[in-house]
Amino acid sequence: PAWIDYSNERVQLQTFGAVLEVADTLLGRRVLDIGCGRGALCQLTQVLGATQITGVDLASDALAKLTAQFSSIQW
């Protein structure tokens, strides 16, 4: 359904907003993103101060590219 289509930028932003609201602060926190896709949430949480970030997804080719680009995040 369209309301959960993560290729839709609006849905992604709503999800990011919900995560940030619940987390309060990410400074020094650990993050686990299951179904990380292209890694946008992992990258955002790193910018916002999370220190240990893990992204998990079934798309191993995408994870290989993310590993090459963002080695400080565990994919």
N, C-alpha and C positions, 0 to 999 in steps of 0.2 A: 504493500500500500504506500501511497505517496507520503503519508505522515511519518514514515520510518525509512524513507529512501535516503541513505547517507551520501548518495551522489548529489543530493540537493543541498546547496550551500546553506540555505535557511535552516534546514533540519540539523545540520552540523553545528551551526552557531547556537541553536537552542540547546543542544546537548552540551556543548562546551559551557554555556552559561549555567546550566543545571549542575554540572560537575563543580564548577568554581563556587557556586553558591553553597553547595553542601560541604565542600572541603574547607571553606573559609579562607585558609591560606595554604599555599603549596610549598612555602619556604621550608626546606629541609625534609619534606615528606617523601614517601615512597609511592609510586604509581604503577598500577598494573592495568593495562588496556587490552582487554580480550576482544579480538576482532578489530585490530588496529588499522586494517586496510592500508592506506597510504601513510599512516603515521602522524597525521596532523595533530591529534590530541596529545600524543607523546611529545612532539616537538613543542607544542604550546606549554605543556606543563614544565618542560625543561626551562623555557624562557622565564616562566613564573617562579622558578626557584626549587622545583623538585630535584632531589639529589639521586635517587635510585629509580630509574624508569625502565619498565619492561613492556614491550609490545608483542602481542601474540596474534598470529593470523594463519589461516590455511594457505594463503597465497605465498608460497616459498620464494617465488621469483621476485615479488615485491619486497619481501623481507631481505633478500640478498642485496637489492639496490639500496634499501634503507641502511643496512649495515655498512655499506661502503660510504654512504653520505654522512651518517650520524653515528659514529663509532662509540660515542659516550652513552648511547641508549642501547640496552640489550634487546635484540630482536629475536 
